[in-house]
Amino acid sequence: MSDEDHLKKYFDIAETFNRVGKIKAALGQYRVKEMTKENFREMLRQVLKVMPQDLPSHRVYDSLAHLYGRPLTDQIVNETAWRLSGNTETLRQGEGITNNIALEKSGWCAIQVLSCRPFTRNPRSKTSRVRGCTYKCAILTGHAAGITVEKFLTLRHVKYLSQELGFTSPFKNRPFKDEHEFFGMRFGGLFVSSMASEGKPGFNEICVSPSMVSWNKKLINNRLRQGHVCPLGMSAEQLPCYRCWRGANSCVAAVRPKDLEQDMCEYCGKQDALFDPDSAGYTLGMCIECLRQQDTTGLELVKRIHINANPVRST
């Protein structure tokens, strides 16, 4: 098997997504039904129809056995679909899938960055202070598919990894400028069972397949306005995407999941401060600049302004 075929085996994202959708549809028919023996058998038949036909059916049965007698919720359907889809190779090898397979097994998985939060470890120490970012990532393929994990990377590691992902050196056509630009990027992570912590799997090595580099370069080019028109009519020089308030819900080139919202910050007092609706500071009335200051300095900010009613934030 060539290196490219080997990577495709572990990182076939399109096939995994397609299979997840089919398994969800097969399982979803039984959400409102009592999981009797007859319904369970019929559900198994429907799932086997959408799985690769070379899989041992008794291993698929073993992997669904925990659902017998249980009501199927949306969460259970989602988790089961990802677990089955991401572990076809395990099933093909004649092994069953346990609920804890993401923690018990080691292997390569495809990952996509969901969000970025600048963070400094040991901020008050002159000798052990480390600046970096905590990235929230979705596992797309492999034995841990369907799970989200967080990974802290130092700024030095981020800059090094940027060229592996598809950015160029600073003086070429796709320079890396800000840690938030990793949003939406895809790469592979080697998850090791010994690195599991707090019920989540952990990875310690990174690689990037050719198809992932192509995905990442397209995203970078969109942010450089190459093949993409900015919804605000701005050029990349006028408004780089990492300084824009738009989120992925309104722009394909965004560097954050949702649009930032504007309101008064209860900590710095700025009237038109920007808030990230997905951040810890949102419910505290803390703008993104104050949150970043707190995360990178280790100093706990104190509210300067006290508001009796919760403010209504507008985009």
N, C-alpha and C positions, 0 to 999 in steps of 0.2 A: 504494500500500500504506500503510495507517494505521500509526501508531507501534506500536499494540498487535499488529497482524499481523506487523510487522517483528520485534518482540521474540519473538513466538511462533515465528517461523521459526528463530531461533537458539537459543531456550531451551525447546524442546519436550522436556522431560525424560522425561515418561511414554512418549512415542513412542520416544525413543532407548533407554530401558531395555527396552521391549518388543521392539524390533528386535535389541538385543544378545543377549537370551535366545534368540531364534529363530536368529540366525546361529551362536551357540555350539552349539546343538543340531544344526544342519546340518553344521558342521565337526567336531563331536565324534564323528560316526559313523566318521571316518577316522583317529582317533588310533592305532588298533592295526593299521592297514593300511599296506602299502608304498605310497608315493605314486607309483604308476605312471601312465602317460599315461591309461589307462582310468579309474582311480580319480580322477585329477585332473579329468577331464571330468565325471564323475558328481558330484563335489563341487561343481564350478562350477554345474551344473544345480540342485543342492539349494540353494545360496546364492542364485541368481537367483530362486528361487521365493519366498523370504522378503524379498527386497529390493523397493523400489518398482518397479512394472512399467514406469515411464517412463525408467528408467536405461539408457544404452547398454551392452549386454552386453559389448562388447569392452573397455570401460573397467573393468568389474568383473573381467574376465579378466586385464587388465594388472595390476590391484591384487592379484591372488592368485598371479600368476606366480612370485613368489619362493618359494612353498611347494612348487613342483614338485620332486620328488625328495627332499624333506626329511621326516623324521618329525614328526608334529604332537604337540607337548607341550601340556600344559594352559596354560602361559604363552603359547605362540604362538597357541593358539586364543583366549585371552582378549584379547590385544593386537590380533589381526586383527579380532575381532568389534567391539571398540570403535572401531577405525580406520575400518572400513566404515560402521558405524552413524552415527558422528559426521560423516562426510564425504559424505553423500548429495547435498548441494547441489553439492559439487565434481564428483562423478560426473555429476550432471545437466547440468552445464555442459560436459561432454565432456572433462574432465581426469582423468587417472589419479591414483592415490594412491600416493605413495612412502612408504617406511618412515620418512623424516625429515620428513614433511609437518607435524608438530607444531612443528618448528623453522623450517621454511622459509616457512610461510604465516602471514599475520596475519588476525585476525578475532575476533568475539565468541564466548565460550564460557560456559556455565553452570558455576558452581562451588559446592561445598558444603564447609564447614569440618569437618575431621576431628579436629583437636586444637589446643590453644593452649599456648604456652610463654612465660611472661613473660621478657623479656630486655632488657638495657640495653647499648646500643652505646657504646663508649668510656667505660666506667664510672668510670675513674680521672681523667678529664679534667673540670675544672670548666666549661670553655667549650663542649666538643663532646659532652658526655654527653647521650644521648637514651634515655628510657625508652619501652618499647613491648612488643610481643608478636610472636613468630614463629608464624604460623598455617600449619598443614599443611592443604592443600586438595585435594579430588578434582575433576578436570575431568569434568563429566557430559555435556556436549554440545559440538558443534563440532569443528573440525579436530584438536584436541588431546585429544579425549575418551579417558578411560581412564588418563590420566596423573595422578600426584600431584605437586604443587609446593608450595614454601614461600614465604610472603610476610611480610616484616616490616612492621608498621604501628606508627607512634608512638601513644602514648596519646591525643594530641590528635586524630589521624586516626581512631582507634577510636571516640572519643566522638562525633565528627562523623558518622561512618558509621552509628552505632547508630540514629539517627533515620531514615536512609534505609532501613535494613533492616526497621524496623517498631516499634522502641522509641519511647517518647514522651519529653518533657522530664521532668526529675526530679520535678515536682509533679503529674504526671498518672497515668493508670492503668497504664502499662507502662514504668516507668522503667528505664533501663540503670544497673547497679550494678557489674558486674565484667567484665573482659575475657574470662573463660572463657564468658560467656553467648553468645558468637558460635558456640560449638560447635553444629553441625547446621544453621546458617543457610545460606541460599542467596542468591547474587547473580551478576551477570554480570561478566566481566572481558574487557577488550580486549587480547588477546595480540598482541604485536608481534614480528616475527621478529628485529629488531635487539636485543631484550631477552633473547634466549635465552642461557643461561649454564650451563656444566657439563652440557650435554646435556639441559637442561630448558627448556621455554618460559617466558616471563615476561610479565606484564600490567602496564599502567600506568594504566588507567582502569576505573572501576567504575560499573555501573548496576544497578537493581533493577526487574524487571518486576512488574506487578500480581499475577501468580500466585505469584511469589517472596515478595512482601510477605505474601500470605495464608498461605503455608507458614510463614514466620517468625513471624507473629502467633500462629498456632496453637501453635507451640513455646513462645513466650513465655507464652501463657495457661496451658499445661500446667504451666509452672514456677511460675506464680502460683496453682496448684491450682484453676484454672477449667476444669472438665470433666475433671480428672484427680485421682485420689486418690493421695496419697503412699504408697508401699509401707511407709514407717516410721510412718505415721499422724501426720505432723507438718504444721503449717501453714507457709505461706511465711514468716511472721514468726518462727516458732520455729526453722526450719531452711531458709534459702534454698538453692536447688539448687547455687549456686556454692560452698557450704560443705559439701556432702554428699559422702560417700565413694562413693556409688553411681555406677555407670557405665551406659552405654547398653545393656550386656549384661543389665542387670537393672531398668532404669527408663527409660521413654520420655522423661522430662524431664531426664535427666542432662546434665552439661556436660563429660563426658569419655567416651572410648570404653569403658573397662573399670573395674570396681570397684577402688577403692584397697585395698591390702593392709596389714595391720598387723604390725609387728615392731619389733625394736630397731634404731635407727639407729647405724651404726658411726662416725658423725661427731659428732653432738650427744649421743649416749648415751641418748636418750629411749627408754624401754622400749616404749611403745605408739605409736611414730611411724607415719605413713602413707606408703606407697610406691606410686608409679605404675608398674604393670608394663610400660608402654610407654615409659617415660622412660630417658634415659641413666644416671640415678642408680640405677636398680633393680639392675643387676648389680654396682654399686660398693658397695651397702649404704648408699646415701645417700637419706634421706627427702625428701619433696617440699619441706619447708621449707628444708632445707639446700641442695637443688638450686636453689631460687629465690634464696636468699641468694647463692650462688656466681654465678648468672647475672646478677644485678642489681648486684652490687658489683664483680665482676671479681676477687675474691680467691679463690685456690684453697684450698679447705678441706683440712685434714689429718685423717686418721683418728685418733680418740681411743681407739677400741676395736679390737682385732685378734681376729678369730674364726677358729679353725683350720678349722672345717667350715662349709660354706655353710648358713645358717639356712633352715629350712622355713617359708615365710610362709603365713599363713592369713588367710582373709577374715573 
